[in-house]
Amino acid sequence: MPEPRMVDVTIIETRVVPIPEPDWCTDPHDGAQHFTDLTHRGRETSASVDTPLGTARFLVAQISHAPYLVSVPEPHPVVSVSLDLEADFTAEAIPGVAARLREAADLLDEAAAEAIRLRGDAS
């Protein structure tokens, strides 16, 4: 396995802490206040649906990894998921909403497969 790339992150205590940076991390780690707050975050993926009031994003998911947490460290990348939708739809619009939900489920399956791939042989 190749050596991980390293990045220097300045935390609020004004000390520079070199940490291994996974290739998939897109977070610049700006604003980290404590070493234990550092979380690697991958590219966001999202799903949306057209509502009577416009387009609403109802799912945001991304690979994340917080290996330095004190209370519950994450030994492997996880899939961070945010779901939120509250809207009224006509009965005729529901098949379209259901289709978008199925597409969102596919996005989550892809994110889960990627998180499993990233953890390698570890489980």
SEDOTI-68653 format. One record per atom (N, C-alpha, C): x, y, z; residue number from 0; residue in one letter. Coordinates in pm, whole numbers. Layout:
+--------+--------+--------+-----+--------+
|      x |      y |      z | num | residu |
+--------+--------+--------+-----+--------+
|      X |      Y |      Z | NUM |      a |
...
+--------+--------+--------+-----+--------+
This chain:
+--------+--------+--------+-----+--------+
|      x |      y |      z | num | residu |
+--------+--------+--------+-----+--------+
|     85 |   -117 |      0 |   0 |      m |
|      0 |      0 |      0 |   0 |      m |
|     90 |    124 |      0 |   0 |      m |
|     61 |    221 |    -88 |   1 |      p |
|    147 |    340 |    -94 |   1 |      p |
|    135 |    423 |     33 |   1 |      p |
|    241 |    497 |     60 |   2 |      e |
|    241 |    586 |    177 |   2 |      e |
|    132 |    692 |    157 |   2 |      e |
|     55 |    725 |    263 |   3 |      p |
|    -47 |    828 |    248 |   3 |      p |
|     17 |    964 |    230 |   3 |      p |
|    -50 |   1050 |    155 |   4 |      r |
|      0 |   1186 |    145 |   4 |      r |
|    -24 |   1254 |    279 |   4 |      r |
|     59 |   1349 |    312 |   5 |      m |
|     49 |   1418 |    440 |   5 |      m |
|     12 |   1563 |    413 |   5 |      m |
|    -69 |   1621 |    500 |   6 |      v |
|    -99 |   1763 |    495 |   6 |      v |
|    -74 |   1819 |    634 |   6 |      v |
|    -34 |   1945 |    639 |   7 |      d |
|    -18 |   2014 |    766 |   7 |      d |
|   -143 |   2094 |    794 |   7 |      d |
|   -201 |   2075 |    909 |   8 |      v |
|   -323 |   2143 |    948 |   8 |      v |
|   -293 |   2227 |   1071 |   8 |      v |
|   -322 |   2357 |   1064 |   9 |      t |
|   -303 |   2445 |   1180 |   9 |      t |
|   -433 |   2449 |   1257 |   9 |      t |
|   -429 |   2405 |   1379 |  10 |      i |
|   -548 |   2407 |   1463 |  10 |      i |
|   -546 |   2531 |   1550 |  10 |      i |
|   -655 |   2560 |   1616 |  11 |      i |
|   -672 |   2686 |   1688 |  11 |      i |
|   -563 |   2707 |   1793 |  11 |      i |
|   -508 |   2597 |   1844 |  12 |      e |
|   -401 |   2612 |   1942 |  12 |      e |
|   -273 |   2665 |   1878 |  12 |      e |
|   -280 |   2697 |   1749 |  13 |      t |
|   -171 |   2752 |   1667 |  13 |      t |
|    -50 |   2661 |   1661 |  13 |      t |
|    -76 |   2534 |   1658 |  14 |      r |
|     34 |   2443 |   1632 |  14 |      r |
|      1 |   2366 |   1505 |  14 |      r |
|    102 |   2332 |   1432 |  15 |      v |
|     82 |   2259 |   1307 |  15 |      v |
|     92 |   2110 |   1336 |  15 |      v |
|     -9 |   2037 |   1292 |  16 |      v |
|    -14 |   1893 |   1314 |  16 |      v |
|    -16 |   1825 |   1178 |  16 |      v |
|     89 |   1749 |   1145 |  17 |      p |
|     84 |   1675 |   1018 |  17 |      p |
|     -6 |   1552 |   1034 |  17 |      p |
|    -97 |   1535 |    940 |  18 |      i |
|   -187 |   1420 |    945 |  18 |      i |
|   -186 |   1351 |    809 |  18 |      i |
|   -204 |   1220 |    806 |  19 |      p |
|   -219 |   1152 |    678 |  19 |      p |
|   -350 |   1195 |    614 |  19 |      p |
|   -345 |   1228 |    486 |  20 |      e |
|   -462 |   1279 |    415 |  20 |      e |
|   -503 |   1179 |    307 |  20 |      e |
|   -622 |   1119 |    319 |  21 |      p |
|   -664 |   1025 |    215 |  21 |      p |
|   -687 |   1097 |     82 |  21 |      p |
|   -663 |   1026 |    -27 |  22 |      d |
|   -678 |   1085 |   -160 |  22 |      d |
|   -819 |   1136 |   -186 |  22 |      d |
|   -920 |   1077 |   -124 |  23 |      w |
|  -1059 |   1113 |   -151 |  23 |      w |
|  -1105 |   1235 |    -72 |  23 |      w |
|  -1025 |   1282 |     23 |  24 |      c |
|  -1066 |   1394 |    108 |  24 |      c |
|  -1062 |   1524 |     30 |  24 |      c |
|  -1174 |   1598 |     33 |  25 |      t |
|  -1183 |   1727 |    -35 |  25 |      t |
|  -1190 |   1844 |     64 |  25 |      t |
|  -1186 |   1813 |    193 |  26 |      d |
|  -1199 |   1915 |    297 |  26 |      d |
|  -1064 |   1981 |    323 |  26 |      d |
|  -1055 |   2115 |    316 |  27 |      p |
|   -928 |   2181 |    345 |  27 |      p |
|   -896 |   2186 |    495 |  27 |      p |
|   -988 |   2140 |    579 |  28 |      h |
|   -970 |   2137 |    725 |  28 |      h |
|   -955 |   2278 |    784 |  28 |      h |
|  -1009 |   2377 |    716 |  29 |      d |
|  -1008 |   2513 |    770 |  29 |      d |
|  -1095 |   2519 |    894 |  29 |      d |
|  -1052 |   2590 |    992 |  30 |      g |
|  -1132 |   2613 |   1111 |  30 |      g |
|  -1129 |   2501 |   1212 |  30 |      g |
|  -1041 |   2405 |   1196 |  31 |      a |
|  -1032 |   2300 |   1298 |  31 |      a |
|   -985 |   2364 |   1428 |  31 |      a |
|  -1059 |   2339 |   1533 |  32 |      q |
|  -1024 |   2399 |   1661 |  32 |      q |
|   -937 |   2307 |   1745 |  32 |      q |
|   -956 |   2179 |   1732 |  33 |      h |
|   -880 |   2083 |   1809 |  33 |      h |
|   -844 |   1966 |   1719 |  33 |      h |
|   -733 |   1904 |   1746 |  34 |      f |
|   -690 |   1789 |   1667 |  34 |      f |
|   -800 |   1685 |   1660 |  34 |      f |
|   -870 |   1663 |   1770 |  35 |      t |
|   -974 |   1561 |   1774 |  35 |      t |
|  -1097 |   1598 |   1691 |  35 |      t |
|  -1107 |   1723 |   1645 |  36 |      d |
|  -1219 |   1766 |   1562 |  36 |      d |
|  -1198 |   1737 |   1414 |  36 |      d |
|  -1078 |   1697 |   1376 |  37 |      l |
|  -1048 |   1680 |   1235 |  37 |      l |
|  -1127 |   1565 |   1174 |  37 |      l |
|  -1196 |   1595 |   1066 |  38 |      t |
|  -1274 |   1495 |    994 |  38 |      t |
|  -1240 |   1506 |    846 |  38 |      t |
|  -1210 |   1394 |    785 |  39 |      h |
|  -1191 |   1390 |    640 |  39 |      h |
|  -1329 |   1380 |    577 |  39 |      h |
|  -1352 |   1459 |    474 |  40 |      r |
|  -1481 |   1457 |    404 |  40 |      r |
|  -1458 |   1446 |    254 |  40 |      r |
|  -1534 |   1357 |    193 |  41 |      g |
|  -1526 |   1338 |     48 |  41 |      g |
|  -1626 |   1426 |    -24 |  41 |      g |
|  -1634 |   1403 |   -152 |  42 |      r |
|  -1726 |   1478 |   -238 |  42 |      r |
|  -1871 |   1451 |   -197 |  42 |      r |
|  -1950 |   1558 |   -191 |  43 |      e |
|  -2092 |   1543 |   -160 |  43 |      e |
|  -2167 |   1492 |   -282 |  43 |      e |
|  -2263 |   1406 |   -258 |  44 |      t |
|  -2358 |   1367 |   -361 |  44 |      t |
|  -2496 |   1398 |   -305 |  44 |      t |
|  -2588 |   1435 |   -392 |  45 |      s |
|  -2719 |   1474 |   -341 |  45 |      s |
|  -2829 |   1430 |   -437 |  45 |      s |
|  -2950 |   1430 |   -385 |  46 |      a |
|  -3069 |   1399 |   -464 |  46 |      a |
|  -3171 |   1508 |   -437 |  46 |      a |
|  -3248 |   1540 |   -539 |  47 |      s |
|  -3350 |   1643 |   -523 |  47 |      s |
|  -3478 |   1599 |   -595 |  47 |      s |
|  -3584 |   1669 |   -564 |  48 |      v |
|  -3714 |   1640 |   -624 |  48 |      v |
|  -3785 |   1773 |   -650 |  48 |      v |
|  -3862 |   1778 |   -757 |  49 |      d |
|  -3942 |   1898 |   -784 |  49 |      d |
|  -4066 |   1897 |   -697 |  49 |      d |
|  -4089 |   2007 |   -627 |  50 |      t |
|  -4206 |   2023 |   -542 |  50 |      t |
|  -4291 |   2137 |   -597 |  50 |      t |
|  -4411 |   2153 |   -547 |  51 |      p |
|  -4492 |   2267 |   -592 |  51 |      p |
|  -4424 |   2403 |   -565 |  51 |      p |
|  -4329 |   2407 |   -473 |  52 |      l |
|  -4261 |   2533 |   -442 |  52 |      l |
|  -4122 |   2542 |   -505 |  52 |      l |
|  -4087 |   2447 |   -590 |  53 |      g |
|  -3956 |   2448 |   -654 |  53 |      g |
|  -3881 |   2320 |   -624 |  53 |      g |
|  -3757 |   2317 |   -664 |  54 |      t |
|  -3674 |   2198 |   -643 |  54 |      t |
|  -3623 |   2194 |   -500 |  54 |      t |
|  -3636 |   2078 |   -438 |  55 |      a |
|  -3590 |   2061 |   -299 |  55 |      a |
|  -3487 |   1949 |   -294 |  55 |      a |
|  -3371 |   1981 |   -239 |  56 |      r |
|  -3269 |   1878 |   -217 |  56 |      r |
|  -3307 |   1804 |    -90 |  56 |      r |
|  -3325 |   1674 |    -99 |  57 |      f |
|  -3371 |   1598 |     17 |  57 |      f |
|  -3268 |   1500 |     71 |  57 |      f |
|  -3158 |   1479 |     -1 |  58 |      l |
|  -3056 |   1388 |     46 |  58 |      l |
|  -2920 |   1447 |     16 |  58 |      l |
|  -2833 |   1443 |    115 |  59 |      v |
|  -2692 |   1477 |     97 |  59 |      v |
|  -2614 |   1364 |    163 |  59 |      v |
|  -2519 |   1309 |     90 |  60 |      a |
|  -2437 |   1201 |    144 |  60 |      a |
|  -2292 |   1223 |    103 |  60 |      a |
|  -2202 |   1178 |    188 |  61 |      q |
|  -2060 |   1184 |    157 |  61 |      q |
|  -1984 |   1088 |    246 |  61 |      q |
|  -1870 |   1045 |    197 |  62 |      i |
|  -1781 |    963 |    277 |  62 |      i |
|  -1715 |   1057 |    378 |  62 |      i |
|  -1707 |   1014 |    502 |  63 |      s |
|  -1636 |   1093 |    603 |  63 |      s |
|  -1559 |    998 |    694 |  63 |      s |
|  -1459 |   1054 |    761 |  64 |      h |
|  -1378 |    973 |    851 |  64 |      h |
|  -1322 |   1065 |    959 |  64 |      h |
|  -1355 |   1035 |   1083 |  65 |      a |
|  -1308 |   1113 |   1198 |  65 |      a |
|  -1226 |   1020 |   1287 |  65 |      a |
|  -1102 |    991 |   1246 |  66 |      p |
|  -1024 |    892 |   1320 |  66 |      p |
|   -970 |    939 |   1454 |  66 |      p |
|   -977 |   1069 |   1482 |  67 |      y |
|   -916 |   1122 |   1603 |  67 |      y |
|  -1017 |   1155 |   1713 |  67 |      y |
|  -1144 |   1123 |   1691 |  68 |      l |
|  -1245 |   1151 |   1794 |  68 |      l |
|  -1207 |   1082 |   1924 |  68 |      l |
|  -1233 |   1148 |   2035 |  69 |      v |
|  -1197 |   1092 |   2165 |  69 |      v |
|  -1303 |    992 |   2211 |  69 |      v |
|  -1430 |   1031 |   2206 |  70 |      s |
|  -1535 |    946 |   2264 |  70 |      s |
|  -1563 |    822 |   2179 |  70 |      s |
|  -1577 |    838 |   2049 |  71 |      v |
|  -1607 |    725 |   1961 |  71 |      v |
|  -1527 |    741 |   1831 |  71 |      v |
|  -1398 |    707 |   1833 |  72 |      p |
|  -1319 |    722 |   1711 |  72 |      p |
|  -1371 |    631 |   1600 |  72 |      p |
|  -1363 |    679 |   1479 |  73 |      e |
|  -1406 |    600 |   1364 |  73 |      e |
|  -1284 |    530 |   1304 |  73 |      e |
|  -1275 |    399 |   1319 |  74 |      p |
|  -1158 |    330 |   1265 |  74 |      p |
|  -1158 |    325 |   1112 |  74 |      p |
|  -1275 |    342 |   1050 |  75 |      h |
|  -1287 |    333 |    905 |  75 |      h |
|  -1378 |    446 |    854 |  75 |      h |
|  -1368 |    478 |    725 |  76 |      p |
|  -1461 |    576 |    668 |  76 |      p |
|  -1606 |    529 |    683 |  76 |      p |
|  -1694 |    626 |    702 |  77 |      v |
|  -1837 |    600 |    714 |  77 |      v |
|  -1909 |    681 |    606 |  77 |      v |
|  -2038 |    658 |    591 |  78 |      v |
|  -2119 |    736 |    499 |  78 |      v |
|  -2204 |    830 |    583 |  78 |      v |
|  -2179 |    958 |    568 |  79 |      s |
|  -2256 |   1060 |    639 |  79 |      s |
|  -2378 |   1094 |    554 |  79 |      s |
|  -2497 |   1081 |    613 |  80 |      v |
|  -2621 |   1098 |    538 |  80 |      v |
|  -2710 |   1201 |    607 |  80 |      v |
|  -2765 |   1291 |    528 |  81 |      s |
|  -2864 |   1386 |    577 |  81 |      s |
|  -2987 |   1373 |    487 |  81 |      s |
|  -3101 |   1345 |    549 |  82 |      l |
|  -3228 |   1333 |    477 |  82 |      l |
|  -3325 |   1437 |    530 |  82 |      l |
|  -3393 |   1506 |    438 |  83 |      d |
|  -3490 |   1606 |    483 |  83 |      d |
|  -3583 |   1642 |    368 |  83 |      d |
|  -3710 |   1613 |    385 |  84 |      l |
|  -3810 |   1655 |    286 |  84 |      l |
|  -3945 |   1657 |    353 |  84 |      l |
|  -4009 |   1769 |    342 |  85 |      e |
|  -4148 |   1780 |    386 |  85 |      e |
|  -4219 |   1864 |    282 |  85 |      e |
|  -4309 |   1801 |    208 |  86 |      a |
|  -4381 |   1872 |    102 |  86 |      a |
|  -4510 |   1797 |     73 |  86 |      a |
|  -4603 |   1867 |     16 |  87 |      d |
|  -4730 |   1806 |    -27 |  87 |      d |
|  -4724 |   1788 |   -178 |  87 |      d |
|  -4764 |   1672 |   -226 |  88 |      f |
|  -4761 |   1640 |   -368 |  88 |      f |
|  -4898 |   1593 |   -411 |  88 |      f |
|  -4932 |   1619 |   -535 |  89 |      t |
|  -5054 |   1560 |   -589 |  89 |      t |
|  -5031 |   1411 |   -604 |  89 |      t |
|  -5138 |   1336 |   -610 |  90 |      a |
|  -5126 |   1191 |   -628 |  90 |      a |
|  -5051 |   1160 |   -757 |  90 |      a |
|  -5072 |   1241 |   -860 |  91 |      e |
|  -5007 |   1218 |   -988 |  91 |      e |
|  -4856 |   1240 |   -981 |  91 |      e |
|  -4811 |   1322 |   -888 |  92 |      a |
|  -4667 |   1351 |   -876 |  92 |      a |
|  -4592 |   1243 |   -797 |  92 |      a |
|  -4664 |   1162 |   -722 |  93 |      i |
|  -4598 |   1064 |   -635 |  93 |      i |
|  -4512 |    963 |   -711 |  93 |      i |
|  -4551 |    911 |   -826 |  94 |      p |
|  -4459 |    820 |   -897 |  94 |      p |
|  -4324 |    885 |   -928 |  94 |      p |
|  -4323 |   1012 |   -961 |  95 |      g |
|  -4196 |   1083 |   -983 |  95 |      g |
|  -4115 |   1096 |   -856 |  95 |      g |
|  -4182 |   1124 |   -745 |  96 |      v |
|  -4113 |   1132 |   -616 |  96 |      v |
|  -4055 |    996 |   -581 |  96 |      v |
|  -4131 |    891 |   -600 |  97 |      a |
|  -4084 |    755 |   -571 |  97 |      a |
|  -3962 |    721 |   -657 |  97 |      a |
|  -3963 |    763 |   -782 |  98 |      a |
|  -3849 |    738 |   -870 |  98 |      a |
|  -3724 |    809 |   -818 |  98 |      a |
|  -3740 |    932 |   -771 |  99 |      r |
|  -3626 |   1006 |   -715 |  99 |      r |
|  -3575 |    940 |   -588 |  99 |      r |
|  -3666 |    884 |   -507 | 100 |      l |
|  -3625 |    812 |   -387 | 100 |      l |
|  -3546 |    686 |   -422 | 100 |      l |
|  -3587 |    616 |   -526 | 101 |      r |
|  -3512 |    498 |   -571 | 101 |      r |
|  -3373 |    539 |   -620 | 101 |      r |
|  -3365 |    650 |   -693 | 102 |      e |
|  -3235 |    700 |   -737 | 102 |      e |
|  -3147 |    737 |   -617 | 102 |      e |
|  -3208 |    796 |   -515 | 103 |      a |
|  -3134 |    830 |   -393 | 103 |      a |
|  -3083 |    703 |   -325 | 103 |      a |
|  -3164 |    598 |   -323 | 104 |      a |
|  -3120 |    471 |   -265 | 104 |      a |
|  -2999 |    417 |   -341 | 104 |      a |
|  -3000 |    432 |   -472 | 105 |      d |
|  -2885 |    388 |   -553 | 105 |      d |
|  -2760 |    468 |   -516 | 105 |      d |
|  -2775 |    599 |   -495 | 106 |      l |
|  -2662 |    682 |   -453 | 106 |      l |
|  -2605 |    635 |   -320 | 106 |      l |
|  -2692 |    600 |   -227 | 107 |      l |
|  -2647 |    551 |    -97 | 107 |      l |
|  -2576 |    416 |   -111 | 107 |      l |
|  -2629 |    329 |   -197 | 108 |      d |
|  -2562 |    201 |   -220 | 108 |      d |
|  -2422 |    223 |   -276 | 108 |      d |
|  -2407 |    317 |   -368 | 109 |      e |
|  -2276 |    347 |   -426 | 109 |      e |
|  -2181 |    403 |   -320 | 109 |      e |
|  -2232 |    492 |   -234 | 110 |      a |
|  -2149 |    549 |   -128 | 110 |      a |
|  -2105 |    440 |    -30 | 110 |      a |
|  -2195 |    348 |      3 | 111 |      a |
|  -2160 |    238 |     93 | 111 |      a |
|  -2053 |    150 |     31 | 111 |      a |
|  -2067 |    119 |    -97 | 112 |      a |
|  -1967 |     36 |   -165 | 112 |      a |
|  -1831 |    106 |   -166 | 112 |      a |
|  -1831 |    236 |   -185 | 113 |      e |
|  -1705 |    312 |   -185 | 113 |      e |
|  -1642 |    311 |    -46 | 113 |      e |
|  -1722 |    329 |     59 | 114 |      a |
|  -1668 |    325 |    196 | 114 |      a |
|  -1609 |    187 |    227 | 114 |      a |
|  -1675 |     82 |    181 | 115 |      i |
|  -1622 |    -52 |    203 | 115 |      i |
|  -1492 |    -70 |    126 | 115 |      i |
|  -1486 |    -19 |      4 | 116 |      r |
|  -1363 |    -29 |    -76 | 116 |      r |
|  -1249 |     47 |     -8 | 116 |      r |
|  -1279 |    164 |     48 | 117 |      l |
|  -1176 |    246 |    109 | 117 |      l |
|  -1118 |    182 |    235 | 117 |      l |
|  -1196 |    106 |    307 | 118 |      r |
|  -1142 |     44 |    429 | 118 |      r |
|  -1056 |    -76 |    397 | 118 |      r |
|  -1057 |   -122 |    273 | 119 |      g |
|   -969 |   -231 |    233 | 119 |      g |
|  -1004 |   -361 |    301 | 119 |      g |
|   -903 |   -433 |    345 | 120 |      d |
|   -925 |   -564 |    408 | 120 |      d |
|   -969 |   -553 |    553 | 120 |      d |
|   -958 |   -432 |    611 | 121 |      a |
|   -997 |   -414 |    752 | 121 |      a |
|  -1148 |   -420 |    763 | 121 |      a |
|  -1196 |   -465 |    875 | 122 |      s |
|  -1341 |   -465 |    896 | 122 |      s |
|  -1376 |   -426 |   1036 | 122 |      s |
+--------+--------+--------+-----+--------+
